Amino acid sequence: MDLATMRTRLRRDLHDEDPSHQRWSDAELDRHLQRAVTELSWAVPREAAITLTSAGGRDLDISSLTDLVEVEAVEYPLGLSPPSLVPFQRWGNVLTLLSPLYPQPGEEVRLYYGALHRLDHQGSTIPPPLEELVLTGAAAYAALEWAGYAADRINVGGEGVWRRFLTWGERMLSQFQKGLEAHSRWRRVRSRALKTAP
């Protein structure tokens, strides 16, 4: 699903489909969608793997991983069955292998890591079961933003309309946070098992 489709679904959830009376611009809704996607990424990152060529030694430069959330596991040497996962530590853009065996110049090391999800005009990496959760978060942020904007303004719907947006936004935000927590808990159990593999 791409950004335009998600925005259309978000407008439907917000009852903001009349082009002549829209409360939110496309740019505003895109910003709320991207914020929800970022928060999803920190709770449930996209699974990714990359093979890096070592310059030799225990330290690997991982600055090229611009979508990195966290490193889950490091495999070295490659090609063993079962895979040889080595202990590591990360400080900024340097990943240090904490094993007696370390790569020589030109040898490969495979990283398994959690990455930021992508939502743009070409598509998305958000798993379909989590799309509704992203929409819930984006709707919450849109409602809360609008409530803050409308609090001291005259509204066609009456002076309490901002309060209804605030209440609804807070309820949606609570649902979003609970959903993130539930999915994050499942992921933590799974990733711990990966890190303790031989």
Residue frames as qw, qx, qy, qz and C-alpha x, y, z in Angstrom:
[[0.000, 0.889, 0.457, 0.000, 0.00, 0.00, 0.00],
 [0.458, 0.333, -0.010, 0.824, 1.42, 3.41, -0.91],
 [0.139, -0.191, -0.371, 0.898, 1.27, 6.80, 0.80],
 [0.325, -0.074, -0.262, -0.906, -1.62, 8.15, -1.28],
 [0.595, -0.289, -0.692, -0.290, -3.78, 5.11, -0.47],
 [0.451, -0.311, -0.648, 0.529, -2.97, 5.33, 3.24],
 [0.012, 0.080, 0.138, -0.987, -3.79, 9.05, 3.20],
 [0.469, -0.197, -0.470, -0.721, -7.16, 8.32, 1.56],
 [0.605, -0.344, -0.716, 0.046, -7.93, 5.72, 4.22],
 [0.313, -0.222, -0.474, 0.792, -6.90, 8.18, 6.93],
 [0.216, -0.070, -0.115, -0.967, -9.21, 10.86, 5.51],
 [0.580, -0.302, -0.621, -0.431, -12.04, 8.34, 5.57],
 [0.546, -0.326, -0.666, 0.390, -11.33, 7.52, 9.25],
 [0.186, -0.235, -0.281, 0.912, -11.28, 11.24, 10.06],
 [0.245, 0.747, 0.615, -0.058, -14.48, 11.95, 8.05],
 [0.094, -0.731, 0.160, 0.657, -12.50, 14.53, 6.07],
 [0.542, 0.164, 0.708, 0.422, -13.34, 13.45, 2.51],
 [0.317, 0.877, 0.360, -0.027, -15.07, 16.58, 1.19],
 [0.640, 0.197, 0.100, 0.736, -12.38, 18.30, -0.97],
 [0.049, 0.708, 0.154, 0.688, -13.96, 21.73, -0.50],
 [0.501, -0.747, 0.112, -0.424, -14.02, 21.55, 3.34],
 [0.845, 0.023, -0.447, 0.293, -10.94, 19.57, 4.38],
 [0.526, -0.849, 0.050, 0.019, -9.58, 20.19, 7.86],
 [0.622, -0.514, 0.455, 0.378, -6.14, 18.75, 7.01],
 [0.447, 0.718, -0.413, -0.338, -3.93, 19.28, 3.99],
 [0.943, 0.212, -0.252, 0.048, -2.26, 16.32, 2.30],
 [0.399, 0.545, -0.532, 0.510, 1.08, 17.46, 3.74],
 [0.428, -0.475, 0.465, -0.613, -0.32, 17.51, 7.29],
 [0.944, -0.084, 0.121, -0.295, -1.78, 14.01, 6.98],
 [0.800, 0.413, -0.376, 0.219, 1.45, 12.74, 5.42],
 [0.079, 0.582, -0.572, 0.572, 3.36, 14.13, 8.40],
 [0.677, -0.327, 0.405, -0.520, 1.04, 12.35, 10.86],
 [0.976, 0.167, -0.093, -0.108, 1.35, 9.11, 8.89],
 [0.598, 0.517, -0.488, 0.370, 5.15, 9.33, 8.87],
 [0.245, -0.541, 0.554, -0.583, 5.20, 9.96, 12.62],
 [0.875, -0.153, 0.262, -0.378, 3.07, 6.86, 13.22],
 [0.897, 0.359, -0.246, 0.082, 5.31, 4.82, 10.88],
 [0.273, 0.608, -0.573, 0.477, 8.42, 5.96, 12.76],
 [0.513, -0.415, 0.522, -0.541, 6.91, 4.97, 16.10],
 [0.972, 0.085, 0.050, -0.215, 5.89, 1.61, 14.65],
 [0.691, 0.538, -0.429, 0.222, 9.47, 1.16, 13.41],
 [0.034, -0.564, 0.644, -0.516, 10.90, 1.62, 16.89],
 [0.706, -0.202, 0.485, -0.476, 8.44, -0.90, 18.37],
 [0.850, 0.183, 0.494, 0.012, 8.34, -3.39, 15.47],
 [0.018, 0.665, -0.487, -0.566, 11.23, -2.75, 13.09],
 [0.832, 0.460, -0.189, -0.248, 11.38, -4.22, 9.60],
 [0.829, -0.311, 0.409, 0.219, 13.57, -7.34, 9.52],
 [0.527, 0.808, -0.259, -0.048, 16.66, -6.80, 7.38],
 [0.839, -0.307, 0.283, 0.348, 20.05, -8.39, 6.76],
 [0.409, 0.878, -0.247, -0.028, 23.20, -7.11, 5.09],
 [0.907, -0.078, 0.041, 0.411, 26.59, -8.58, 4.33],
 [0.019, -0.976, 0.210, 0.062, 29.49, -6.22, 5.05],
 [0.818, 0.341, -0.254, 0.388, 33.09, -6.59, 3.95],
 [0.610, -0.744, -0.045, 0.269, 35.49, -6.13, 6.85],
 [0.311, 0.867, -0.334, 0.200, 38.54, -3.89, 6.71],
 [0.651, 0.151, -0.634, 0.389, 40.05, -6.27, 9.25],
 [0.036, 0.184, -0.578, 0.794, 39.83, -6.34, 13.03],
 [0.027, -0.386, -0.865, 0.321, 36.94, -6.50, 15.46],
 [0.171, 0.546, 0.268, -0.776, 35.33, -3.16, 14.53],
 [0.308, 0.436, 0.703, 0.469, 32.83, -2.74, 11.69],
 [0.088, 0.177, 0.000, -0.980, 31.67, 0.63, 10.35],
 [0.153, 0.496, 0.854, 0.046, 27.86, 0.56, 10.14],
 [0.065, 0.472, 0.105, -0.873, 27.33, 4.24, 9.22],
 [0.169, 0.044, -0.660, -0.730, 25.92, 3.15, 5.83],
 [0.178, -0.434, -0.883, -0.029, 22.86, 1.66, 7.57],
 [0.094, -0.186, 0.055, -0.976, 20.80, 4.86, 7.58],
 [0.649, -0.326, -0.317, -0.610, 17.58, 2.95, 8.35],
 [0.493, 0.029, -0.803, 0.333, 19.07, 1.08, 11.35],
 [0.592, -0.659, -0.069, -0.459, 16.96, 0.75, 14.49],
 [0.558, -0.609, 0.547, -0.137, 18.98, -1.95, 16.25],
 [0.410, 0.405, -0.807, -0.128, 21.36, -4.80, 15.46],
 [0.883, -0.246, 0.045, -0.397, 19.80, -8.16, 16.35],
 [0.901, -0.218, 0.334, 0.170, 22.59, -10.62, 15.53],
 [0.211, 0.788, -0.520, -0.255, 25.99, -10.85, 13.85],
 [0.979, 0.078, 0.190, 0.018, 27.10, -13.92, 11.89],
 [0.334, 0.770, -0.543, 0.029, 30.80, -14.71, 11.44],
 [0.042, -0.282, 0.646, 0.708, 32.26, -16.70, 9.83],
 [0.671, 0.284, -0.035, -0.684, 29.66, -17.16, 7.11],
 [0.629, 0.301, -0.638, -0.325, 28.54, -20.47, 5.62],
 [0.031, 0.151, -0.929, 0.335, 28.41, -22.59, 8.79],
 [0.657, -0.296, -0.397, -0.568, 25.43, -24.73, 9.70],
 [0.023, -0.887, -0.459, 0.044, 24.03, -23.83, 12.14],
 [0.292, 0.816, -0.050, 0.496, 25.07, -20.19, 11.66],
 [0.603, -0.174, -0.392, 0.672, 27.85, -18.91, 13.91],
 [0.138, -0.892, -0.206, -0.379, 26.37, -15.95, 15.81],
 [0.569, 0.070, -0.401, 0.715, 28.96, -13.95, 17.72],
 [0.277, -0.786, -0.406, 0.375, 28.53, -11.56, 20.65],
 [0.368, 0.462, 0.168, 0.789, 28.89, -7.86, 19.84],
 [0.156, -0.695, -0.395, 0.580, 28.48, -4.37, 21.17],
 [0.338, 0.667, 0.364, 0.555, 27.51, -1.19, 19.39],
 [0.264, -0.644, -0.193, 0.692, 28.66, 2.34, 20.10],
 [0.237, 0.667, -0.151, -0.690, 27.33, 4.88, 17.60],
 [0.744, 0.548, -0.209, -0.320, 28.31, 3.75, 14.11],
 [0.234, 0.505, -0.828, 0.068, 30.87, 1.19, 15.27],
 [0.936, -0.195, -0.038, -0.290, 29.95, -2.45, 15.85],
 [0.001, -0.619, 0.771, -0.148, 32.59, -4.41, 17.78],
 [0.862, -0.024, -0.478, -0.164, 32.75, -8.21, 17.62],
 [0.433, -0.641, 0.518, -0.365, 33.38, -9.68, 21.07],
 [0.995, -0.008, 0.096, -0.038, 34.78, -13.05, 20.07],
 [0.571, -0.527, 0.472, 0.415, 38.32, -14.45, 19.90],
 [0.511, 0.224, 0.638, 0.532, 37.86, -15.03, 16.17],
 [0.194, 0.778, 0.154, -0.578, 37.57, -11.85, 14.10],
 [0.741, 0.616, 0.256, 0.082, 37.52, -11.13, 10.35],
 [0.535, -0.247, 0.332, 0.737, 40.59, -10.44, 8.24],
 [0.200, 0.515, -0.169, -0.816, 40.57, -7.70, 5.56],
 [0.373, 0.195, -0.657, -0.626, 38.13, -8.63, 2.78],
 [0.105, -0.204, -0.967, 0.106, 36.20, -11.23, 4.82],
 [0.359, -0.414, -0.373, -0.749, 32.42, -10.91, 5.07],
 [0.012, 0.155, 0.766, -0.624, 30.24, -10.48, 8.15],
 [0.228, -0.479, -0.642, -0.553, 26.45, -10.67, 8.04],
 [0.106, 0.027, 0.488, -0.866, 24.30, -8.40, 10.20],
 [0.201, -0.553, -0.770, -0.245, 20.67, -9.12, 11.03],
 [0.106, -0.117, -0.316, 0.936, 19.00, -5.92, 12.12],
 [0.131, 0.733, 0.638, -0.195, 15.76, -4.07, 12.66],
 [0.256, 0.103, 0.298, 0.914, 15.19, -1.23, 10.19],
 [0.278, 0.358, 0.231, -0.861, 12.84, 1.71, 9.82],
 [0.477, 0.507, 0.716, 0.052, 9.71, 1.00, 7.83],
 [0.084, -0.124, 0.368, 0.918, 9.12, 2.92, 4.61],
 [0.310, 0.678, 0.651, -0.142, 5.87, 4.53, 3.43],
 [0.041, -0.455, 0.267, 0.848, 6.08, 6.60, 0.26],
 [0.606, 0.467, -0.071, -0.640, 4.54, 6.96, -3.20],
 [0.412, 0.368, -0.795, -0.250, 6.22, 3.75, -4.40],
 [0.747, -0.226, -0.611, -0.136, 4.84, 1.53, -1.65],
 [0.506, -0.670, 0.314, -0.443, 5.36, 0.45, 1.91],
 [0.419, 0.240, -0.854, 0.196, 7.20, -2.09, 4.05],
 [0.451, -0.206, 0.508, -0.705, 4.47, -2.03, 6.73],
 [0.013, 0.109, 0.992, 0.064, 3.02, -5.53, 7.19],
 [0.323, -0.387, -0.516, -0.692, -0.68, -5.46, 6.16],
 [0.523, -0.558, -0.638, 0.084, -1.86, -6.52, 9.66],
 [0.413, -0.440, -0.286, 0.745, -0.17, -3.38, 11.09],
 [0.129, 0.359, 0.351, 0.855, -1.58, -0.87, 8.58],
 [0.379, -0.737, -0.460, -0.319, -4.68, -0.27, 10.72],
 [0.619, -0.574, -0.249, 0.475, -2.44, 0.38, 13.72],
 [0.380, -0.015, 0.160, 0.911, -0.51, 3.03, 11.76],
 [0.118, -0.545, -0.457, -0.693, -3.82, 4.62, 10.70],
 [0.531, -0.721, -0.442, 0.058, -4.96, 4.68, 14.33],
 [0.555, -0.414, -0.089, 0.716, -1.77, 6.50, 15.36],
 [0.219, 0.177, 0.321, 0.904, -1.94, 8.96, 12.47],
 [0.271, -0.674, -0.517, -0.453, -5.62, 9.71, 13.21],
 [0.565, -0.667, -0.349, 0.337, -4.75, 10.34, 16.87],
 [0.448, -0.252, 0.067, 0.855, -1.99, 12.79, 15.97],
 [0.044, 0.385, 0.457, 0.801, -4.22, 14.57, 13.43],
 [0.391, -0.731, -0.514, -0.220, -7.09, 14.93, 15.93],
 [0.568, -0.598, -0.236, 0.514, -4.82, 16.16, 18.70],
 [0.351, -0.018, 0.212, 0.912, -3.17, 18.66, 16.38],
 [0.107, -0.523, -0.493, -0.687, -6.55, 19.97, 15.24],
 [0.492, -0.725, -0.476, 0.073, -7.85, 20.18, 18.83],
 [0.510, -0.427, -0.089, 0.741, -4.86, 22.31, 19.78],
 [0.183, 0.159, 0.367, 0.898, -5.35, 24.55, 16.75],
 [0.253, -0.545, -0.550, -0.580, -9.12, 24.96, 17.27],
 [0.414, -0.435, -0.656, 0.458, -9.14, 25.46, 21.05],
 [0.118, -0.536, -0.238, 0.801, -9.19, 29.28, 20.92],
 [0.068, 0.041, -0.514, -0.854, -11.06, 29.73, 17.65],
 [0.619, 0.234, 0.266, -0.701, -14.70, 30.09, 16.70],
 [0.121, -0.068, 0.949, 0.284, -15.91, 26.79, 15.23],
 [0.494, -0.072, -0.433, -0.751, -18.94, 26.12, 13.06],
 [0.607, -0.210, -0.763, -0.070, -19.65, 23.00, 15.12],
 [0.576, -0.777, -0.173, -0.188, -19.80, 24.96, 18.39],
 [0.052, -0.829, 0.482, -0.277, -17.28, 25.89, 21.03],
 [0.730, -0.400, 0.534, -0.148, -16.95, 22.31, 22.35],
 [0.889, 0.438, -0.109, -0.082, -15.90, 20.76, 19.04],
 [0.320, 0.678, -0.615, 0.244, -12.19, 21.03, 19.85],
 [0.471, -0.405, 0.666, -0.412, -12.81, 19.15, 23.11],
 [0.924, 0.166, 0.236, -0.251, -14.47, 16.29, 21.22],
 [0.700, 0.608, -0.357, 0.113, -11.44, 16.08, 18.92],
 [0.040, -0.637, 0.668, -0.384, -9.15, 16.13, 21.95],
 [0.714, -0.213, 0.544, -0.386, -11.04, 13.32, 23.71],
 [0.925, 0.351, 0.071, -0.125, -11.25, 11.21, 20.57],
 [0.495, 0.708, -0.465, 0.194, -7.57, 11.83, 19.75],
 [0.267, -0.555, 0.693, -0.375, -6.48, 10.83, 23.25],
 [0.857, -0.015, 0.424, -0.294, -8.54, 7.63, 23.03],
 [0.842, 0.528, -0.113, 0.007, -7.04, 6.77, 19.64],
 [0.219, 0.730, -0.586, 0.275, -3.52, 7.53, 20.90],
 [0.567, -0.391, 0.638, -0.345, -4.06, 5.18, 23.83],
 [0.930, 0.230, 0.242, -0.152, -5.17, 2.41, 21.42],
 [0.619, 0.704, -0.326, 0.126, -2.13, 3.07, 19.24],
 [0.067, -0.669, 0.664, -0.327, 0.28, 2.88, 22.18],
 [0.755, -0.186, 0.555, -0.297, -1.32, -0.33, 23.45],
 [0.894, 0.440, 0.046, -0.069, -1.04, -1.85, 19.98],
 [0.394, 0.739, -0.500, 0.218, 2.63, -0.89, 19.74],
 [0.371, -0.531, 0.674, -0.355, 3.27, -2.35, 23.17],
 [0.892, 0.036, 0.381, -0.242, 1.53, -5.64, 22.31],
 [0.829, 0.543, -0.104, 0.084, 3.48, -6.09, 19.08],
 [0.154, 0.767, -0.544, 0.303, 6.74, -4.95, 20.68],
 [0.640, -0.421, 0.570, -0.297, 6.38, -7.53, 23.47],
 [0.949, 0.234, 0.206, -0.051, 6.05, -10.34, 20.89],
 [0.602, 0.720, -0.267, 0.217, 9.15, -9.08, 19.09],
 [0.195, -0.740, 0.571, -0.298, 11.28, -8.88, 22.25],
 [0.833, -0.202, 0.493, -0.148, 10.66, -12.55, 23.06],
 [0.873, 0.468, 0.112, 0.082, 11.56, -13.52, 19.49],
 [0.395, 0.809, -0.342, 0.269, 14.74, -11.43, 19.27],
 [0.473, -0.652, 0.555, -0.209, 16.09, -12.70, 22.59],
 [0.920, 0.018, 0.391, 0.012, 15.99, -16.23, 21.22],
 [0.699, 0.681, -0.061, 0.209, 17.94, -15.09, 18.14],
 [0.040, 0.852, -0.438, 0.284, 20.70, -13.49, 20.22],
 [0.595, -0.501, 0.600, -0.186, 21.27, -16.59, 22.36],
 [0.944, 0.319, -0.030, -0.074, 21.70, -18.95, 19.40],
 [0.807, -0.333, 0.255, 0.415, 25.09, -20.77, 19.20]]
